[in-house]
Every structure is written in C-alpha cells, then in structure tokens.
C-alpha cells in the first residue's frame, strides 16, 4: 500500500533502530503505530470466497487512509457482524 502523504520507506536502506509496520513504512517507536483490524476477503479451493479479518500494526497515516475508505473494524461487534455476513461490504475481491 502506498500512501501519498508519506515517502516509501521500504526502499530506504537505513534500517538501524527501525520497525517496519505492516503497511511497509518505517516507524522508530512501536507506540507511534496503531493496531488495527481490516475487513478482508479470503479464498481457498474448497470454501471459495469468505469474509476474514486481518490484524495488523500500521503507521498512523496509512491507518487513517484505511479508515477513510471504510475498511477498518473498530469494535468486536463490527467484527462479529462482518464475519457473520452482516457487514456493509458485499463486494468480493
């Protein structure tokens, strides 16, 4: 994922003291990132497409971008609704 508001740190070779967040950007303090849950789709040969949740640690700008797109799950109730088929996004990847 690329965020137009940040530089792409994945190509920067200076990694001393860096932590790579799940979005691929470097953070230097684990508390500067944010733990998130993302609405996603999973697929296998037996079950086909099914709803899933990804747990990740993103930099704040990327988490904000996902939130603006409506891809974040903010509560346990939203996660239960998503996984049970009651979520708002019915488009499959």
N, C-alpha and C positions, 0 to 999 in steps of 0.2 A: 504494500500500500504506500502510495506516495502522498505526502501532504504538501500542498503548495505553500504553506506558511513556514515550512522548515526546510533546512538543507538535508540532503540524503546522506546521512552519516554512515550508511553501510559501505560506502566506497572510501571513507576516510580510514587510513591505516593506523592512526594514533589511537590505540585502544587502552593504554595504560590507565587503570582506575575506572574504566568504563563498564557499564552494564548495558547489554543490548536488550531493549524492551521487545515484546512480542511483535510490535509493529516494525521492528528493524532499526529504530532510531536509538542513538546512544543517550543514556542518562547517567549521571555520576553519583546519584543518591537514590536508593531504591524508593525512598518516600516521595520523590518528585514524580514518580509514575503513579498510575491508578489501576487497581484491579477491576476488571470489567467482565461482563458476561455478554456474549454476542449471539443473536439469533442466526442460526445457520441451517443448512441442509446437508445431510449425509446420504450416501448412496452405496449400496452393495448389490451383488448379483442375485441375492435371494430375496431381500425385502424391498429392493428398489429405493426410491427416494423416501426419506423420513426426516422429520424435524430433529435438530440437535442443538446443543448449546456448547459454545467454546468458552473456556475460562482463560483469560489472558491478562498480561500486565502491559499496558500501553503508556506511551508518553501522553501528556495532557492534551496537546493539540490533536493528535490522532483520535483519542477517545472522544473529544468534542466533536470531531467530524463524524464519527460513527453515531454519536447521539443525535446530531442534526439530521442524519439520514434515517433515524428511527430504528437502527439495528441493535441498540443496547437493551438489555433486560435489566431493570433496576430493582425488582423485588422478587422474592420467592414465588409470590402469587403469579406474577407475569411469566416466570419461568415455567411454572406448572401449566398455565394456560397455553403457552407456546408448545410445550411438549405434548399436551393432550389434544392439540389440533384446534384450540380456541383462540390462538394468536391472530394478529392482524395481517400478517404477510402470507398469502397463499400462493405466491409465485415461487416455482421451484427453480433452482439454479440450473 
